[in-house]
Amino acid sequence: HFCFYSVTFLNNYFLLSFYTYINKGTAFGDNIKLSCISSDNVKIGARFSWYRQKLGMKPVLISSYFKYDQKDEFYGEFSRDKRFRLDYENDKHDLHINNVSMSDSAVYHCVKCYLHQIDFLESVTVIVKTLEPTIEVRQSAHEEIEPGHSVILNCSVQTESCEGPHRVHWFKQFVESAAGVLYSHGGGNMHDGCKNKGKSPTNFCVYNLPIHNVSSEQTGTYYCAVAACGQVLFGNGTQITIKEHTNSYIQTHTHTCTCLLLHHYNFFFFLFTYIFLAFNVFKQIFIIFGATLSNTGNALHFAKLTDTKLSVMAKGGD
């Protein structure tokens, strides 16, 4: 362990070695190999170690390999991280890191220690490229709902080269308020339906938010926020509005009133016509009946006068 303690105290040497390291760029999720080869004949008592040094931090021992017993050992958090492994065949001392993440960005030192001699064989800077926005979140723009009906809002998420669950939150923004309000979903690992398109790294997931018995209280804009691959992206939002029935109500009732007026007009027209005809009929009857009574009265009066005249004439003859 003399080599280990000696190296940990040589922080200044590590800092100076920054000018001699090799840059190695890699993408998120890739597998990388850090090569370390000893040019001379390796002594049987030599010990090879890998260190990781993040910016502004002290070197941390990852692993060591002892030539004598040909055994490797990982230390600390690396003993539990199965992404790290050593390849020490044919005088190689390569360090493999699978499925690299942003936390793996650092300087990696390969150090050989033999007796009191310490040699830095390689210093490799691993730069994990910042994850490009490979997440796409889509929402329907507008939903017009009948009052009392239900609606299901959809939030579709398409990711590339990114595995693991998504965390989804729903936010509601009122029309009269500028601040977003966290809706009742609360977020969670909810895969309503995720599909992988064959061998393609593209994953397509759909998350649903059901809203029942829609009323004016549910109107507003609903946003889904998806946390995945180290990013949080918002959808464009779905606006929910209530269908207005004012115009159709007025039109319907106007049509109904028009029909009623026409119906009443026809009724009164026929009623007036019937009364007019009845009046004319009764009028004619009255005229005829009145004329008959008038003629009868005149005839009787004439007869009376005739009788009087005959009586007078008879008296004169006597």
C-alpha positions as CSV (number, residue, x, y, z in Angstrom):
1,H,0.0,0.0,0.0
2,F,3.0,2.3,0.0
3,C,2.3,3.2,-3.6
4,F,-1.3,4.1,-2.9
5,Y,-0.3,6.5,-0.1
6,S,2.5,8.0,-2.1
7,V,0.3,8.8,-5.0
8,T,-2.5,10.3,-2.9
9,F,0.0,12.9,-1.6
10,L,1.2,13.9,-5.1
11,N,-1.7,16.2,-5.8
12,N,0.6,18.8,-7.3
13,Y,1.9,16.3,-9.7
14,F,-1.6,15.4,-10.7
15,L,-2.4,19.0,-11.4
16,L,0.7,19.5,-13.5
17,S,-0.1,16.4,-15.5
18,F,-3.2,18.1,-16.8
19,Y,-1.1,19.5,-19.6
20,T,-0.1,16.0,-20.9
21,Y,-3.4,14.1,-20.8
22,I,-5.4,12.8,-23.8
23,N,-8.8,14.2,-24.5
24,K,-11.5,11.5,-25.2
25,G,-14.9,12.7,-26.1
26,T,-17.9,10.4,-25.8
27,A,-21.6,10.5,-26.0
28,F,-24.1,9.9,-23.2
29,G,-24.7,6.1,-22.8
30,D,-21.7,5.0,-24.8
31,N,-19.2,2.4,-23.7
32,I,-15.6,3.5,-23.6
33,K,-12.1,2.0,-23.1
34,L,-9.2,3.8,-21.5
35,S,-6.0,2.2,-22.6
36,C,-2.9,1.9,-20.4
37,I,0.1,-0.1,-21.7
38,S,3.5,-0.4,-20.1
39,S,6.3,-0.1,-22.7
40,D,9.0,-1.9,-20.7
41,N,9.0,-5.3,-19.2
42,V,6.7,-5.2,-16.2
43,K,8.3,-6.4,-12.9
44,I,6.4,-9.1,-11.1
45,G,6.1,-6.9,-8.1
46,A,4.5,-3.9,-10.0
47,R,1.1,-2.6,-9.1
48,F,-1.1,-0.7,-11.6
49,S,-3.9,1.6,-10.4
50,W,-6.5,3.8,-12.0
51,Y,-7.5,7.1,-10.4
52,R,-10.4,9.5,-11.2
53,Q,-9.9,13.2,-10.6
54,K,-12.8,15.6,-11.1
55,L,-12.2,19.3,-11.7
56,G,-11.0,20.9,-8.5
57,M,-11.1,17.6,-6.5
58,K,-8.5,15.2,-5.2
59,P,-7.8,12.0,-7.1
60,V,-10.0,9.0,-6.0
61,L,-8.7,5.5,-6.3
62,I,-10.8,3.4,-8.6
63,S,-9.0,0.1,-8.9
64,S,-5.6,-1.7,-8.6
65,Y,-4.0,-4.7,-10.2
66,F,-1.1,-6.5,-8.6
67,K,1.1,-8.3,-11.1
68,Y,2.2,-10.9,-8.6
69,D,-1.1,-12.5,-7.9
70,Q,-2.9,-11.2,-11.0
71,K,-5.9,-10.0,-9.1
72,D,-7.8,-6.8,-9.4
73,E,-9.7,-4.9,-6.8
74,F,-12.1,-2.0,-6.9
75,Y,-12.6,0.5,-4.1
76,G,-15.4,2.6,-2.6
77,E,-18.3,3.4,-4.8
78,F,-16.6,1.6,-7.8
79,S,-16.7,-1.7,-6.0
80,R,-20.5,-1.5,-6.3
81,D,-20.7,0.0,-9.8
82,K,-20.6,-2.9,-12.3
83,R,-20.1,-0.5,-15.2
84,F,-16.3,-0.5,-14.4
85,R,-14.1,-3.4,-15.2
86,L,-10.4,-4.0,-15.9
87,D,-8.7,-5.8,-18.9
88,Y,-5.2,-6.7,-17.9
89,E,-4.3,-9.4,-20.4
90,N,-1.1,-9.1,-22.6
91,D,0.4,-6.4,-20.5
92,K,-2.6,-4.2,-20.9
93,H,-4.2,-2.4,-18.1
94,D,-7.3,-1.0,-19.7
95,L,-10.2,0.4,-17.8
96,H,-13.7,-0.1,-19.4
97,I,-16.6,2.1,-18.5
98,N,-20.0,1.0,-19.8
99,N,-23.0,3.3,-20.3
100,V,-21.2,6.5,-19.4
101,S,-23.1,9.3,-17.8
102,M,-22.5,12.9,-17.1
103,S,-20.9,12.1,-13.7
104,D,-18.2,10.1,-15.5
105,S,-16.7,13.3,-17.0
106,A,-13.2,13.6,-15.3
107,V,-9.5,13.0,-15.7
108,Y,-8.5,9.3,-15.4
109,H,-4.9,8.5,-14.5
110,C,-3.2,5.1,-15.0
111,V,-0.3,4.8,-12.5
112,K,2.4,2.1,-12.1
113,C,4.1,1.7,-8.8
114,Y,7.1,-0.4,-8.2
115,L,9.0,-0.2,-5.0
116,H,9.6,3.6,-4.5
117,Q,9.1,4.5,-8.2
118,I,5.8,6.0,-9.4
119,D,5.1,6.4,-13.1
120,F,2.1,8.0,-14.7
121,L,1.5,6.0,-17.8
122,E,-1.6,7.7,-19.1
123,S,-3.8,10.6,-18.2
124,V,-7.0,10.6,-20.1
125,T,-9.7,13.3,-19.9
126,V,-13.1,11.9,-20.5
127,I,-15.7,14.5,-21.7
128,V,-19.2,13.2,-21.8
129,K,-21.0,15.4,-24.3
130,T,-23.9,17.3,-22.9
131,L,-27.1,15.5,-23.8
132,E,-28.8,17.1,-26.8
133,P,-32.5,17.7,-26.6
134,T,-33.6,14.3,-27.9
135,I,-36.9,14.5,-26.0
136,E,-40.0,15.6,-27.8
137,V,-43.2,16.4,-25.8
138,R,-46.4,16.8,-27.7
139,Q,-49.9,17.9,-26.7
140,S,-53.1,18.6,-28.6
141,A,-53.6,22.4,-28.8
142,H,-57.3,22.7,-28.0
143,E,-60.2,20.7,-26.6
144,E,-63.8,22.0,-26.7
145,I,-66.0,20.0,-24.4
146,E,-69.7,19.7,-23.8
147,P,-70.6,20.7,-20.2
148,G,-70.8,17.6,-18.0
149,H,-68.9,15.4,-20.4
150,S,-65.4,13.9,-19.8
151,V,-62.1,14.3,-21.6
152,I,-58.8,12.6,-21.6
153,L,-55.7,14.8,-22.2
154,N,-52.7,13.1,-23.9
155,C,-49.1,13.9,-23.4
156,S,-46.9,11.9,-25.9
157,V,-43.1,11.7,-25.2
158,Q,-40.6,10.6,-27.8
159,T,-37.0,9.9,-26.6
160,E,-33.9,8.7,-28.3
161,S,-30.8,7.0,-26.8
162,C,-32.3,7.4,-23.3
163,E,-33.5,4.6,-21.1
164,G,-35.2,4.6,-17.8
165,P,-38.6,5.8,-16.5
166,H,-40.0,9.2,-17.0
167,R,-41.4,11.4,-14.3
168,V,-44.5,13.3,-15.4
169,H,-46.2,16.2,-13.8
170,W,-49.4,18.0,-14.9
171,F,-49.8,21.8,-14.4
172,K,-53.0,23.8,-14.9
173,Q,-52.9,27.5,-15.7
174,F,-56.1,29.5,-15.2
175,V,-57.0,32.1,-17.8
176,E,-57.1,34.9,-15.2
177,S,-53.9,33.8,-13.5
178,A,-50.4,34.1,-14.8
179,A,-49.0,31.5,-12.4
180,G,-49.1,27.8,-13.0
181,V,-50.9,25.6,-10.6
182,L,-49.8,22.0,-9.9
183,Y,-52.7,19.8,-10.8
184,S,-53.8,16.7,-8.8
185,H,-51.6,14.2,-10.6
186,G,-48.6,15.1,-8.6
187,G,-46.2,13.2,-11.0
188,G,-44.8,9.8,-10.8
189,N,-43.4,6.9,-12.8
190,M,-46.5,6.2,-14.8
191,H,-46.0,4.5,-18.2
192,D,-49.5,4.5,-19.6
193,G,-48.1,3.0,-22.8
194,C,-44.5,2.9,-24.0
195,K,-43.5,1.3,-27.2
196,N,-40.1,0.8,-28.8
197,K,-39.9,0.9,-32.6
198,G,-38.1,-2.3,-33.4
199,K,-34.4,-2.1,-32.9
200,S,-34.5,1.7,-33.0
201,P,-33.4,3.5,-29.8
202,T,-36.5,5.7,-30.1
203,N,-39.1,5.2,-27.4
204,F,-42.6,6.5,-27.6
205,C,-44.7,6.9,-24.5
206,V,-48.2,8.3,-23.9
207,Y,-49.4,9.7,-20.6
208,N,-53.0,10.4,-19.9
209,L,-54.9,12.8,-17.6
210,P,-58.7,12.1,-17.4
211,I,-61.0,14.9,-16.4
212,H,-64.6,14.0,-15.6
213,N,-67.8,16.1,-15.5
214,V,-66.2,19.1,-17.2
215,S,-67.5,22.5,-16.0
216,S,-66.3,26.1,-16.1
217,E,-64.0,25.3,-13.2
218,Q,-62.0,22.9,-15.3
219,T,-61.4,25.4,-18.1
220,G,-57.8,26.6,-18.6
221,T,-54.6,25.4,-20.1
222,Y,-53.0,22.1,-19.0
223,Y,-49.3,21.5,-19.4
224,C,-47.4,18.3,-19.0
225,A,-43.8,18.4,-17.8
226,V,-41.6,15.4,-18.4
227,A,-38.4,14.7,-16.5
228,A,-36.2,12.3,-18.3
229,C,-32.5,11.9,-19.3
230,G,-31.5,14.7,-17.0
231,Q,-33.9,17.2,-18.6
232,V,-37.3,18.7,-17.9
233,L,-39.3,19.6,-20.9
234,F,-42.8,21.1,-21.1
235,G,-45.5,20.5,-23.7
236,N,-47.1,23.4,-25.5
237,G,-50.3,23.0,-23.4
238,T,-53.8,21.9,-24.1
239,Q,-56.6,24.6,-23.7
240,I,-59.9,23.3,-22.5
241,T,-63.0,25.4,-23.2
242,I,-66.7,24.8,-22.7
243,K,-69.0,24.7,-25.8
244,E,-71.3,27.7,-25.9
245,H,-75.0,27.1,-26.6
246,T,-76.3,30.7,-26.6
247,N,-76.6,31.1,-30.3
248,S,-78.1,27.7,-30.9
249,Y,-80.5,28.2,-28.0
250,I,-81.7,31.5,-29.4
251,Q,-82.0,30.1,-32.9
252,T,-83.9,27.1,-31.6
253,H,-86.3,29.2,-29.5
254,T,-86.6,31.8,-32.3
255,H,-87.6,29.0,-34.7
256,T,-90.0,27.6,-32.1
257,C,-91.6,31.0,-31.5
258,T,-91.9,31.6,-35.2
259,C,-93.6,28.3,-35.6
260,L,-96.0,29.1,-32.8
261,L,-96.8,32.5,-34.2
262,L,-97.5,31.0,-37.6
263,H,-99.6,28.4,-36.0
264,H,-101.5,31.0,-34.0
265,Y,-101.8,33.2,-37.0
266,N,-103.4,30.4,-39.0
267,F,-105.7,29.6,-36.2
268,F,-106.9,33.2,-35.8
269,F,-107.1,33.6,-39.6
270,F,-109.4,30.6,-39.8
271,L,-111.3,31.7,-36.7
272,F,-111.8,35.2,-38.2
273,T,-112.9,33.7,-41.5
274,Y,-115.3,31.4,-39.8
275,I,-116.8,34.2,-37.7
276,F,-117.0,36.5,-40.8
277,L,-118.8,33.8,-42.8
278,A,-121.1,33.0,-39.9
279,F,-121.8,36.7,-39.5
280,N,-122.7,37.0,-43.1
281,V,-124.9,33.9,-43.0
282,F,-126.8,35.2,-39.9
283,K,-127.0,38.6,-41.5
284,Q,-128.7,37.2,-44.6
285,I,-131.0,35.1,-42.5
286,F,-131.9,38.2,-40.4
287,I,-132.5,40.2,-43.6
288,I,-134.7,37.6,-45.1
289,F,-136.6,37.0,-41.9
290,G,-137.0,40.7,-41.3
291,A,-138.3,41.3,-44.8
292,T,-140.9,38.5,-44.3
293,L,-142.1,40.0,-41.1
294,S,-142.4,43.4,-42.7
295,N,-144.5,42.2,-45.6
296,T,-146.8,40.3,-43.4
297,G,-147.5,43.3,-41.2
298,N,-148.3,45.4,-44.3
299,A,-150.7,42.9,-45.6
300,L,-152.6,42.6,-42.4
301,H,-152.8,46.4,-42.1
302,F,-154.2,46.6,-45.6
303,A,-156.8,44.0,-44.8
304,K,-157.8,46.0,-41.9
305,L,-158.2,49.1,-43.9
306,T,-160.2,47.2,-46.4
307,D,-162.6,46.0,-43.9
308,T,-163.1,49.5,-42.5
309,K,-163.7,50.8,-46.0
310,L,-166.3,48.2,-46.7
311,S,-168.1,49.0,-43.5
312,V,-168.3,52.6,-44.3
313,M,-169.5,51.9,-47.7
314,A,-172.3,49.7,-46.4
315,K,-173.5,52.3,-44.0
316,G,-173.7,54.8,-46.8
317,G,-175.9,52.5,-48.9
318,D,-178.4,52.2,-46.2
